[in-house]
Amino acid sequence: MGFEFFLFLTFLIALVTLGGIIIAYRRSHDSFHPLIYLGLMFFALYCYIPLDLLYSDLEGLRSFLSIDQLEYVQALNLLGILSLYAGVLCGDGRINRLDYSGQLWSLPPVVCKRIDRAAIILGVIGVVCYLYGIVSVGGITAAYGRSYGGGWSTSGYAREAILLTLPALLWIMTTHVQRRMSKLDWGWITLFTLPLLIQGLLGARRGPTAMILAAVFIGWHLVRLRRPSLSKLIAGSIALGMLMLFLVTNRSQIYIGSDFNFERGLSDSSITKAHSGNEFIYGGGVILDADIRNRYFWGGRYITVFFIRPIPRQLWPSKYQDAADFFGIPNLETSNAGTGGTALADTVGWAGSVGAAPGIVADMWIEFWWYFVIALYAIGWVYGMSWRKVIISGGLWIPTYTILTALSVYLIMQTLEAMAFRFLFTSAANWLIMYYGTRNFSTRKTLNRGNFLP
């Protein structure tokens, strides 16, 4: 038996993802429509990578997944993509961006000053916590003098405070919809961009690199009511993807003091090689492991992420273990605990690599079983609704949607957990900045009528 049906399913995924890009652009006239960038990532994960494995490392692929298993997994991937797409198309309201292209979002100067002040305070906190982590390990050379380096702090909040720089720089952009940027404004934006950019490039980390580059690019276009052409966006997305591949492939050579001998080409990337850490292979193994064990988590992991993870460890030292015991889920503090990891060896015959990620479809499958279609539909609806809000209302939705878009690489390529806690953290900062800027303001009703506030 050959791979004909697997190839057919993969062709359908290509048709859905690339066709969705064309349909979304034709009806919205917006290159920032969710189906465009989500579709590109879906195509890469569920079409390009498996096809590359099939034609360049067939025996390696078959050593992990049989033909029947590949067909089963790819069918679920297709169903998951269709579910998320349906959610986006229902949430976006079928609006056309050009109908709102003349709309301007603005705030009274006093409110802009308040928002800028709050954004700068939180952004500086993020920068200081980042520098604290660098100093804690001995300075910049010690932090990035090894591959995959970075700072460290014993406090989880201090480690994640670097994310505060994201809403800070986006709000400074948002308050300047009808104002020119001063040199000081550009200075703040540069300062708040550097921590994530350094963490991404010197630490050879895909997530921070994609997140900060996408946020600055998309945020700037949103506040200026401009869009790149679809061809330019696709070319830029491909370039960003190649940069991420370059960072992963040459991670061992990227550090302070390295000779930067980049001998390995992009074709040598482990992402397109058959091994237990490959996102497509690992995601398939996670799905099969859940089926064989008949074990699904029914929301327990995400209740832990949303409601228990934010509780400081000082107040509840054993929170992850207690949550694991109560919900019957793995301890999420353990690497790969939530998505199989070494436990795969008992069911599919091979262990997942440390730090491997299954992708969003497998992640939702092990959480909700066949109800994963509902979960993915809901995620898609949130993206579609947020895009509609930023087109119609602007204001708070500009940084909110930009962050959703910037974090989508975590969502599609890793898990909802990897995206969710970052979004919760930055959303809280978003709301605090807006609340400080507009509290007790005498024309708050005017702000609501002007669609600046949600």
VENVEN-V959145 format. One line per field, one symbol per residue. ss: DSSP state (H for helix, E for strand, L for the rest). psi: psi as a letter, one per 40 degrees, with the letter a starting at -180 (. if undefined). burial: b if it has 16 or more other ideal C-beta (glycine too) atoms within 10 Angstrom, else e. A space follows every 10 residues. Layout:
ss=???
psi=???
burial=???
This chain:
ss=LLLHHHHHHH HHHHHHHHHH HHHHHHHHLL LLLHHHHHHH HHHHHHHHHH HHHHHHLHHH HHLLLLHHHH HHHHHHHHHH HHHHHHHHHH HLLLLLHHHH LLLLLLLLHH HHHHHHHHHH HHHHHHHHHH HHHHHHLLLH HHHHLLLLLL LLLLLHHHHH HHHHHHHHHH HHHHLLLLLL LLHHHHHHHH HHHHHHHHHH HLLLLHHHHH HHHHHHHHHH HHHLLLLLLH HHHHHHHHHH HHHHHHHHHL HHHLLLLLLL LLLLLHHHLH HHLLLLLLHH HHHHHHHHHH HHHLLLLLLH HHHHHHHHLL LLLLLLLLHH HHHHHHHLLL LLLLLLHHHL HHHHHHLLLL LLLLLLLLLH HHHHHHHHHH HHHHHHHHHH HHHHHHHHHH HHLLLHHHHH HHHHHHHHHH HHHLLHHHHH HHHHHHHHHH HHHHHHHHLL LLLHHHHHHL LLLL
psi=hafddddddd dddddddddd ddddddedfh eeideddddd dddddecddd ddddedfddd ddedhidddd dddddddddd dddddddddd deefihddee dehhhiiidd dddddddddd dddddddddd ddddddeeid dddfeiifai aiiehdddde ededdddddd ddddefdeii hidddddddd dedddddddd ddefhddddd dddddddddd dddefiiiid dddddddddd dddddddddf deegiheief ggdhideehe dfihieehdd dddddddddd ddefhiefed ddddddddde hidddgdfdd ddddddefii heehhedefc beeddedeei iiiheiieid dddddedebe eddddddddd dddddddddd dddabdeddd ddddddeddd ddeciddddd dddddddddd dddddddehe hdfdddddde edi.
burial=eebeebbebb ebbbebbeeb beebbebbbb bbbbbbbbbb bbbbbbbbbb bbbbeebeee bbebbeeebb bbbbebbbbb bbbbbbbbbe bbeebebeee eeeebbbeee bbebbbebbb ebbbbbbebb ebbbeebeeb eebbbbeebb bebeeeebbb bbbbbbbbbb bbbbbbbeee eeeebeebbe bbbebbbbbb bbbbbbbbbb bbbbbbbbbb bbbeeebeeb eebbeebeeb bebbbbbebb beebbeeeee eeeeeeeebe bbbbbbebbb bbbbbbbbbb beeeebbeeb bbbbbeebbe eeeeeeeebb eebbeebebb ebbeebbbbb bbbbeebbeb bbbeebbbbb bbbbbbbbee ebbebbbebb bbbbbbbbbb bebbbbbbbb bbbbbbbbbb bbbbbbbbbb bbbebbbebb ebbbebbbee eeeeeebeeb ebbe
